């Protein structure tokens, strides 16, 4: 009876993995599936930037359909959407183009109206307010800056005008003179009152004499008061002239105070800035570290591999370790970006083709050096399944995760390094690295890992590479709490 070969087992495993990936994607697909009952909804938009066929249509954050086609009609974009039949919209409903966050995708948000009549199949939905952009904010801020500069210029001209300065100095001098004269008049009158009281006590004719002497002094003081009053009246006339011009909208200050369009532009700028800030405020970050230790057996045909590749010294991962530092940026709960850097044991690989003219031979030289590997992938989650796509450890890669036990247990698989393979020094370079492992978090912030590495290459040459690891994870809320507990001084 024939035994099942290793190649057959590997091929069966790959077929099962592909079927699971396709089945998981189809099961978690949020758009309108083929054969699902739906109707067509049309919309015109001044721009379709950031939209594409497949962009979700949402009501209160729930997917109800997706964009089918996008076409140009004059200077506008004609957007055709497919919406599931169970979601019907009144005729006064509005649609807006929104962003899930600063790094998130665009989507169509539908505000449901209150009319009894419903939009029919193939009908049109009105476009709401356009979302704010950095260009509009910059342009409006520049306009306000120009107005402020003009106001500053007018105030500086008023302050530097010699006539205005002289008038102000003259007014101050007159007020000082008035205060001095009033003080003198009070002192003199007090003396005169004393004299009058003394005169009344003595004789009535003495009062007549005092009245004659005092009358000339009173006339002189009244004349001075009249001059001061005239000066103050002239200053009040100048102030009234300025305020009248401002009320009539004359000059830059008048235009700024009386023109409603300036106030509206300022309000629009503030609203647009608030919308951009809300996009930033929704961004969350998770920071983590993982340390792994690799172990495993040696290839069964080690001697044959060395005969063709003298540089191959056996299982390159046996008794080695690696460290990984990563961050996940989450503009929304089910979508995030993954950034990682790690010191993988085999380092980085380079391939050089050399030609020997004297022998007429061409050969390929493989070299690998200890260096850091970088990962940049986008991840999306549907239900209990998550998918990753992008650069994985300096090469293209895809991954899949199954979440269970309230996300404490994750079963993950990554296939990457399609160009150079698991260990390019061997003859069958180009076999991608397949990594399978389990991730368990028994305590909040701390987790453990166990898995296998280079599954396809190990099955081909009869050896196994495995690893175990530990790590910890912090969210931005944990970091904020930690910073709040730190002392502010010494």
C-alpha angles and dihedrals in degrees: 000000000000118000121227109261124230091241090056091051092050092047091049090050092051092048091050091048092051091048090050092049093048092044093048092049092049092046093051097039109131099194129085106292122220110273093020114130110255142147135219123256122186130205137175119218131180088229137012096196111152093016128109138162106293096034106142125250110215139189114197089344094308120120110240099164145326142247112275103185140356120206136170120249110180107300093341137075120243108213120194116197133187115218127186113256094240090065110072122175128209117240093253093058119123133209127211133188108235139171126233088222140308092302097025131103125264121253140177112255115199120205107206115227131214104236120119093225115085130215107256128226107290092017128137130251122206121250115238128210116321114249117254120256137199090247092058092047091050093048094049092046089053090053092050090047089054091052092049090050090052091050091050090050093052093049091048091051090051091050094046096047109113094210093055091046092050092047091051092048091048091051092051091048091051092050090051090049090049091052091049093048092047090052091050091046091052091051093047094045091050088055091046092049090052089051091049092052090048091049093050090054091053115031139339093228090061088060090055091053092050091049090054093050094045097047093072092051092049091051091052093050093047090053091053091048089052091054092051091048091053091052092051091048091054090052091050090051090054092050091048090052092053094047091047091055091049091050090051091052095249119152129008095294091051092049092049094050099041102035110093092193091069091054091047092050090050091051091048090051092052092049092050091048090051091053091053092047090051088056090055094043091060093061116107130186134206119195121196144170128206128189118194135188118203126209136160150129131290125254116273092224095045093137093054092048092050091050090062097031113031090181092064108101099178133271102003094203099052112122095355134122140209139195127214129193117187145165131204117206111202118193086173137010097257099038130056146151122241123212119181140166123190142165100235111197096239092049119202126330130219130188121209125184113211131191126206108204095190091056098029091230132137121203137171121235120203121201132177126192134190104259142135122273123214132212129198116170139152117227132200129186128208113182110304094348129080130188132200131197133176140056113354116188095334094317140072115282148161131205143187132204132195114203123206142157093039090312092300090115121048127179108202137184130187129183116189147133094072095165103052101018131213096314113357096197090079121080096251094060114159096056102129122238112254113198122188123180147148122237118201127181108196093167128034110267094009126086143168131214138201128177151120132269135207091016097170096045092044092052091050095053100031103250137109134222120193137167143195126203148175131205148156135229134204130189126213089256089058090050091050090050091049092050091049091057094052117102116256096213146011 
